[in-house]
Amino acid sequence: MSDKHKIPNRVSASEILKSAFVDAADTRLPLWLPIPGALITLVFATYIGLSGESNQIKLILATIVWPGSGIFLGVTVATWLGWQLEID
């Protein structure tokens, strides 16, 4: 393969993400970051619990544990990526 057909510099996906972050050196998590995940989890669990026939408090608490923990984690990661990547 001749020199003109070689790719001069390959850029990996991780390098693209690192350069897109607000400040790659500052990896701190702000205090407000988990609030959207917690609110969405609580609203969802309350809705599911109150729409149940009986034992509503138990159903709310069970929904907070699962799938609420997955909802919280997913929303928190999406919020962090949106904050880091400055998605508008």
N, CA, C and O of each residue as an XYZ file, in Angstrom:
352
protein
N       0.847     -1.169      0.000
C       0.000      0.000      0.000
C       0.895      1.236      0.000
O       1.820      1.338      0.806
N       0.625      2.147     -0.880
C       1.450      3.350     -0.977
C       1.109      4.332      0.130
O       0.084      4.206      0.800
N       1.983      5.310      0.310
C       1.795      6.285      1.387
C       0.553      7.144      1.195
O      -0.044      7.592      2.174
N       0.160      7.377     -0.036
C      -1.003      8.257     -0.232
C      -2.329      7.561      0.079
O      -3.354      8.224      0.234
N      -2.313      6.223      0.171
C      -3.536      5.488      0.497
C      -3.665      5.199      1.991
O      -4.708      4.720      2.437
N      -2.652      5.473      2.747
C      -2.705      5.248      4.187
C      -3.515      6.349      4.860
O      -3.510      7.502      4.428
N      -4.198      5.974      5.910
C      -4.939      6.951      6.705
C      -3.939      7.565      7.677
O      -3.344      6.844      8.479
N      -3.743      8.882      7.623
C      -2.683      9.496      8.425
C      -2.896      9.363      9.934
O      -1.992      8.912     10.638
N      -4.028      9.732     10.428
C      -4.299      9.690     11.871
C      -5.695      9.138     12.092
O      -6.685      9.712     11.638
N      -5.761      8.035     12.785
C      -7.076      7.486     13.126
C      -7.492      8.034     14.476
O      -6.690      8.111     15.407
N      -8.736      8.406     14.567
C      -9.277      8.940     15.815
C     -10.293      7.937     16.338
O     -11.219      7.541     15.630
N     -10.106      7.535     17.580
C     -11.025      6.560     18.164
C     -12.272      7.271     18.704
O     -12.290      8.486     18.899
N     -13.293      6.477     18.933
C     -14.543      7.035     19.460
C     -14.338      7.619     20.850
O     -14.945      8.635     21.187
N     -13.501      6.996     21.654
C     -13.264      7.525     23.005
C     -12.555      8.879     22.951
O     -12.814      9.741     23.791
N     -11.679      9.075     21.991
C     -11.015     10.374     21.846
C     -12.003     11.462     21.428
O     -11.896     12.607     21.868
N     -12.957     11.102     20.583
C     -13.982     12.068     20.172
C     -14.832     12.470     21.364
O     -15.113     13.653     21.555
N     -15.251     11.484     22.179
C     -16.049     11.793     23.367
C     -15.259     12.623     24.370
O     -15.798     13.565     24.951
N     -13.990     12.287     24.581
C     -13.171     13.050     25.523
C     -13.031     14.499     25.086
O     -13.037     15.401     25.924
N     -12.906     14.733     23.789
C     -12.764     16.106     23.312
C     -14.089     16.857     23.351
O     -14.100     18.088     23.368
N     -15.219     16.126     23.364
C     -16.524     16.773     23.367
C     -16.977     17.175     24.759
O     -17.865     18.016     24.899
N     -16.379     16.589     25.795
C     -16.775     16.925     27.157
C     -16.482     18.386     27.465
O     -15.575     18.989     26.890
N     -17.269     18.942     28.387
C     -17.101     20.329     28.792
C     -15.670     20.581     29.257
O     -15.004     21.493     28.766
N     -15.213     19.794     30.178
C     -13.850     19.895     30.683
C     -13.430     18.483     31.049
O     -13.812     17.971     32.100
N     -12.649     17.857     30.191
C     -12.279     16.459     30.388
C     -11.497     16.260     31.686
O     -11.521     15.169     32.254
N     -10.803     17.295     32.163
C     -10.032     17.166     33.396
C     -10.928     17.255     34.633
O     -10.550     16.763     35.696
N     -12.094     17.864     34.518
C     -13.003     18.042     35.648
C     -14.103     16.988     35.562
O     -15.082     17.172     34.838
N     -13.951     15.908     36.280
C     -14.928     14.816     36.211
C     -15.881     14.812     37.398
O     -16.585     13.828     37.623
N     -15.912     15.896     38.155
C     -16.795     15.950     39.317
C     -18.259     15.868     38.900
O     -18.644     16.282     37.806
N     -19.047     15.330     39.795
C     -20.489     15.293     39.582
C     -21.117     16.418     40.390
O     -20.912     16.489     41.602
N     -21.873     17.293     39.753
C     -22.520     18.364     40.514
C     -23.623     17.788     41.419
O     -24.154     16.707     41.167
N     -23.942     18.520     42.448
C     -24.927     18.046     43.417
C     -26.334     17.927     42.835
O     -27.117     17.101     43.304
N     -26.671     18.721     41.837
C     -28.018     18.697     41.280
C     -28.230     17.531     40.319
O     -29.366     17.260     39.929
N     -27.180     16.848     39.936
C     -27.266     15.828     38.891
C     -28.256     14.696     39.180
O     -28.971     14.311     38.255
N     -28.354     14.136     40.384
C     -29.305     13.043     40.610
C     -30.751     13.503     40.824
O     -31.649     12.664     40.902
N     -30.993     14.797     40.921
C     -32.354     15.279     41.209
C     -33.363     14.891     40.119
O     -34.440     14.410     40.470
N     -33.079     15.071     38.808
C     -34.074     14.655     37.806
C     -34.403     13.167     37.875
O     -35.566     12.786     37.748
N     -33.396     12.325     38.074
C     -33.640     10.879     38.186
C     -34.489     10.531     39.393
O     -35.379      9.685     39.312
N     -34.211     11.190     40.523
C     -34.992     10.929     41.734
C     -36.439     11.385     41.562
O     -37.363     10.684     41.972
N     -36.637     12.544     40.963
C     -38.006     13.044     40.764
C     -38.806     12.146     39.823
O     -39.958     11.821     40.107
N     -38.207     11.747     38.716
C     -38.915     10.887     37.765
C     -39.222      9.535     38.406
O     -40.307      8.990     38.201
N     -38.288      8.989     39.175
C     -38.513      7.722     39.866
C     -39.654      7.831     40.868
O     -40.514      6.952     40.928
N     -39.667      8.905     41.657
C     -40.726      9.077     42.658
C     -42.092      9.301     42.013
O     -43.093      8.767     42.490
N     -42.144     10.077     40.946
C     -43.422     10.305     40.250
C     -43.937      9.000     39.659
O     -45.122      8.688     39.777
N     -43.053      8.239     39.026
C     -43.459      6.965     38.427
C     -43.942      5.982     39.496
O     -44.988      5.354     39.337
N     -43.179      5.851     40.583
C     -43.554      4.914     41.640
C     -44.868      5.323     42.299
O     -45.692      4.466     42.620
N     -45.068      6.611     42.500
C     -46.319      7.093     43.094
C     -47.495      6.807     42.171
O     -48.553      6.383     42.636
N     -47.330      7.031     40.886
C     -48.395      6.753     39.922
C     -48.754      5.264     39.922
O     -49.927      4.896     39.991
N     -47.728      4.419     39.843
C     -47.985      2.975     39.832
C     -48.612      2.534     41.155
O     -49.541      1.726     41.161
N     -48.114      3.053     42.263
C     -48.643      2.664     43.572
C     -50.069      3.100     43.792
O     -50.884      2.334     44.307
N     -50.383      4.330     43.405
C     -51.741      4.835     43.632
C     -52.760      4.269     42.658
O     -53.962      4.321     42.916
N     -52.291      3.732     41.545
C     -53.228      3.121     40.604
C     -53.492      1.653     40.948
O     -54.297      0.996     40.288
N     -52.822      1.146     41.968
C     -53.038     -0.240     42.406
C     -54.313     -0.368     43.219
O     -54.832      0.613     43.752
N     -54.802     -1.581     43.303
C     -56.052     -1.851     44.016
C     -55.896     -1.740     45.526
O     -56.709     -1.097     46.191
N     -54.861     -2.360     46.066
C     -54.683     -2.358     47.524
C     -53.200     -2.347     47.853
O     -52.352     -2.535     46.981
N     -52.903     -2.122     49.131
C     -51.531     -2.119     49.626
C     -50.662     -1.134     48.822
O     -49.603     -1.491     48.306
N     -51.137      0.087     48.738
C     -50.509      1.078     47.864
C     -49.114      1.486     48.322
O     -48.230      1.681     47.489
N     -48.899      1.620     49.622
C     -47.574      2.015     50.131
C     -46.543      0.946     49.796
O     -45.431      1.261     49.372
N     -46.911     -0.319     49.984
C     -45.999     -1.414     49.658
C     -45.671     -1.422     48.161
O     -44.527     -1.663     47.775
N     -46.662     -1.162     47.333
C     -46.456     -1.127     45.890
C     -45.568      0.050     45.483
O     -44.742     -0.083     44.581
N     -45.732      1.196     46.139
C     -44.874      2.359     45.865
C     -43.428      2.035     46.217
O     -42.523      2.304     45.428
N     -43.206      1.459     47.396
C     -41.843      1.130     47.817
C     -41.217      0.059     46.934
O     -40.031      0.131     46.614
N     -42.003     -0.925     46.542
C     -41.482     -1.972     45.651
C     -41.131     -1.398     44.276
O     -40.149     -1.817     43.663
N     -41.918     -0.456     43.798
C     -41.640      0.155     42.502
C     -40.415      1.061     42.564
O     -39.693      1.194     41.576
N     -40.178      1.680     43.704
C     -38.959      2.488     43.863
C     -37.730      1.583     43.778
O     -36.725      1.956     43.174
N     -37.810      0.394     44.384
C     -36.675     -0.533     44.349
C     -36.435     -1.025     42.928
O     -35.317     -0.917     42.423
N     -37.451     -1.557     42.280
C     -37.340     -1.978     40.884
C     -38.662     -1.763     40.206
O     -39.664     -2.256     40.724
N     -38.752     -1.097     39.135
C     -37.767     -0.600     38.175
C     -37.255      0.801     38.482
O     -36.550      1.397     37.668
N     -37.608      1.330     39.654
C     -37.186      2.691     39.998
C     -35.681      2.878     40.022
O     -35.183      3.923     39.602
N     -34.951      1.886     40.504
C     -33.489      2.021     40.536
C     -32.917      2.084     39.128
O     -31.967      2.826     38.880
N     -33.477      1.323     38.214
C     -33.042      1.390     36.812
C     -33.394      2.714     36.164
O     -32.606      3.264     35.394
N     -34.577      3.227     36.474
C     -34.992      4.529     35.954
C     -34.065      5.620     36.482
O     -33.618      6.485     35.728
N     -33.781      5.572     37.775
C     -32.897      6.556     38.390
C     -31.512      6.524     37.739
O     -30.960      7.569     37.396
N     -30.961      5.339     37.573
C     -29.637      5.211     36.980
C     -29.630      5.694     35.527
O     -28.726      6.422     35.117
N     -30.622      5.294     34.764
C     -30.687      5.703     33.356
C     -30.836      7.204     33.179
O     -30.156      7.805     32.348
N     -31.718      7.806     33.954
C     -31.930      9.252     33.848
C     -30.699     10.012     34.340
O     -30.336     11.037     33.762
N     -30.057      9.523     35.393
C     -28.866     10.192     35.903
C     -27.725     10.134     34.890
O     -27.027     11.128     34.689
N     -27.529      8.987     34.256
C     -26.480      8.867     33.231
C     -26.808      9.768     32.040
O     -25.923     10.447     31.520
N     -28.066      9.781     31.603
C     -28.450     10.640     30.477
C     -28.275     12.118     30.831
O     -27.849     12.910     29.990
N     -28.598     12.488     32.053
C     -28.420     13.873     32.492
C     -26.944     14.230     32.528
O     -26.557     15.317     32.097
N     -26.115     13.325     33.040
C     -24.678     13.584     33.105
C     -24.087     13.730     31.702
O     -23.296     14.638     31.451
N     -24.474     12.830     30.787
C     -23.955     12.940     29.423
C     -24.435     14.223     28.752
O     -23.670     14.874     28.040
N     -25.688     14.586     28.971
C     -26.190     15.842     28.410
C     -25.477     17.044     28.978
O     -25.227     18.011     28.258
N     -25.142     17.006     30.261
C     -24.433     18.108     30.886
C     -23.001     18.158     30.387
O     -22.487     19.241     30.109
N     -22.348     17.015     30.268
C     -20.969     16.968     29.811
C     -20.828     17.323     28.341
O     -19.887     18.016     27.954
N     -21.751     16.857     27.529
C     -21.657     17.078     26.081
C     -22.352     18.358     25.644
O     -22.304     18.717     24.468
N     -22.992     19.045     26.569
C     -23.712     20.285     26.296
C     -24.732     20.111     25.170
O     -24.741     20.860     24.193
N     -25.579     19.113     25.333
C     -26.627     18.863     24.340
C     -27.709     19.900     24.524
O     -28.255     20.042     25.618
N     -28.021     20.617     23.483
C     -29.048     21.652     23.544
C     -30.291     21.219     22.818
O     -31.267     21.967     22.764
